[in-house]
Amino acid sequence: MAMRSAGELWQAKAACRGPHSTAFFPPAHAERKEERLERESKAKSICAGCIVREDCLDYAMRIREPHGIWGGLNEVERKQLMDRRAG
């Protein structure tokens, strides 16, 4: 995909857009493990039905996004995937 102009057009089709987008990133206050797991589970369930999930994950991996749920994976899961691809 090309950069920004045409390359990120998938974002307009993302299922995470809208009021529930807050589930994809941690809140400004500290969150308990149970709260994080619940928030991430909600975000991942939205990703599961998203038509641009693969584009989203590819984007996050390409820019090495350090925060949030992208393409159905959290930060740790994306790092593990990146490590597997490298090794």
C-alpha positions as CSV (number, residue, x, y, z in Angstrom):
1,M,0.0,0.0,0.0
2,A,1.1,3.5,-0.7
3,M,1.7,5.9,2.2
4,R,-0.9,8.1,3.8
5,S,-3.1,9.4,1.0
6,A,-4.2,6.2,-0.7
7,G,-2.4,3.8,1.6
8,E,-4.5,4.4,4.7
9,L,-7.9,4.4,3.0
10,W,-8.7,1.2,4.8
11,Q,-9.0,3.2,8.0
12,A,-12.3,4.7,6.8
13,K,-13.7,1.1,6.6
14,A,-12.4,0.0,10.1
15,A,-14.9,-1.4,12.5
16,C,-13.2,0.3,15.4
17,R,-14.3,3.8,14.3
18,G,-16.9,5.5,16.4
19,P,-17.8,5.6,20.1
20,H,-16.4,2.2,21.0
21,S,-12.9,3.2,19.8
22,T,-11.9,3.8,23.4
23,A,-11.7,0.0,23.9
24,F,-8.6,-0.1,21.7
25,F,-6.3,2.0,23.9
26,P,-5.6,2.0,27.6
27,P,-7.3,4.8,29.6
28,A,-5.4,7.8,31.0
29,H,-5.8,6.3,34.6
30,A,-4.2,3.1,35.8
31,E,-6.3,0.0,34.9
32,R,-6.4,-3.2,36.8
33,K,-5.5,-6.4,35.0
34,E,-9.1,-7.6,34.9
35,E,-10.2,-4.2,33.4
36,R,-7.4,-4.4,30.7
37,L,-8.4,-8.0,29.8
38,E,-12.0,-7.0,29.5
39,R,-11.2,-3.9,27.4
40,E,-8.9,-5.9,25.1
41,S,-11.4,-8.7,24.7
42,K,-14.1,-6.2,23.6
43,A,-11.7,-4.6,21.2
44,K,-10.6,-8.0,19.8
45,S,-14.2,-9.0,19.3
46,I,-14.7,-5.9,17.2
47,C,-11.6,-6.7,15.2
48,A,-12.8,-10.3,14.6
49,G,-15.5,-9.1,12.2
50,C,-13.6,-6.2,10.6
51,I,-13.1,-6.3,6.9
52,V,-9.8,-4.4,7.0
53,R,-8.3,-6.3,10.0
54,E,-5.3,-7.5,7.9
55,D,-4.5,-4.0,6.5
56,C,-4.7,-2.7,10.1
57,L,-2.3,-5.3,11.5
58,D,0.1,-4.8,8.5
59,Y,0.0,-1.0,9.2
60,A,0.7,-1.4,12.9
61,M,3.5,-3.8,12.2
62,R,5.0,-1.6,9.6
63,I,5.1,1.5,11.8
64,R,5.9,-0.5,14.9
65,E,2.9,0.9,16.8
66,P,3.7,0.5,20.5
67,H,0.2,1.0,21.9
68,G,-3.3,-0.4,21.6
69,I,-5.1,-3.2,19.8
70,W,-4.4,-3.2,16.0
71,G,-5.6,-5.9,13.7
72,G,-6.8,-7.9,16.7
73,L,-3.5,-8.0,18.5
74,N,-2.2,-6.1,21.5
75,E,1.3,-4.8,21.9
76,V,2.8,-8.0,23.3
77,E,1.2,-10.1,20.6
78,R,2.4,-7.9,17.8
79,K,6.0,-8.0,19.2
80,Q,5.8,-11.8,19.4
81,L,4.6,-12.0,15.8
82,M,7.4,-9.6,14.7
83,D,10.0,-11.7,16.6
84,R,8.6,-14.9,14.9
85,R,8.8,-13.3,11.5
86,A,12.4,-12.2,12.2
87,G,13.6,-15.5,13.5
